[in-house]
Amino acid sequence: ATKLAMGVVGAAAGVKTTEALAGIGDEAVLGPMDSILVFTKKGLGVQIDLRQIAGGRSRAIAMAQRMAARI
C-alpha cells in the first residue's frame, strides 16, 4: 500500500518518487527524497523514517539489511 501511495503522488507530479532496492527482504522501496525505507520479509512489514537521520540513505540501507537478515 505504501509503494502504491508513493507512486500515485509521484505520477500526479510527473516525478518518479520510489526506488526499488534489491537484496533487502522480499521487497524493499526507498521513498521520495530518501525520506522513508519500507521493506517486507515473510509477511512482516518494516518502515524506517529517514527524515531526521544525517546520511540517511546509506545508513538506512545498512540497517534494513541487518534487520532483514534476522527475520
C-alpha positions in Angstrom: 0.0 0.0 0.0 2.9 2.4 0.8 4.5 1.7 -2.5 1.3 2.3 -4.3 0.6 5.6 -2.4 4.1 6.9 -3.1 3.8 6.0 -6.8 0.4 7.8 -7.1 1.8 11.0 -5.6 4.8 10.9 -8.0 2.7 10.1 -11.0 0.5 13.1 -10.4 3.5 15.4 -10.2 5.2 13.6 -13.2 8.2 12.5 -11.0 9.5 9.1 -10.0 9.2 9.0 -6.3 10.2 5.5 -5.4 13.3 3.4 -5.9 13.2 -0.4 -5.6 16.1 -1.8 -3.6 17.4 -5.3 -4.3 18.8 -7.6 -1.6 16.6 -6.4 1.3 13.9 -8.8 2.4 11.3 -9.9 -0.1 10.7 -6.4 -1.4 12.1 -3.0 -0.4 11.4 0.5 -1.6 13.1 3.8 -0.9 10.6 6.7 -0.8 10.7 10.3 -2.1 13.9 12.2 -1.5 15.2 9.3 0.6 12.7 10.1 3.3 11.5 6.6 4.1 12.6 3.0 3.5 10.0 0.3 3.6 10.6 -3.5 3.3 8.8 -6.7 3.7 10.0 -10.1 4.6 8.0 -13.2 5.4 4.8 -11.2 5.7 6.3 -8.6 8.1 6.4 -5.0 7.1 9.1 -2.6 8.4 9.1 1.1 7.8 12.2 3.3 8.6 11.7 7.1 8.7 14.8 8.8 7.5 13.8 12.4 7.7 15.9 13.2 10.8 18.9 11.0 10.1 22.1 12.5 8.6 23.3 10.4 5.7 20.0 8.5 6.0 20.1 6.6 2.7 23.2 4.6 3.3 22.6 4.2 7.0 19.0 3.0 6.5 20.0 0.5 3.8 22.7 -1.0 6.1 20.2 -1.1 9.0 17.5 -2.7 6.8 19.9 -5.3 5.5 20.8 -6.3 9.1 17.2 -6.3 10.2 16.0 -8.4 7.3 18.8 -11.0 7.9 17.4 -11.6 11.4 13.8 -12.0 10.4 
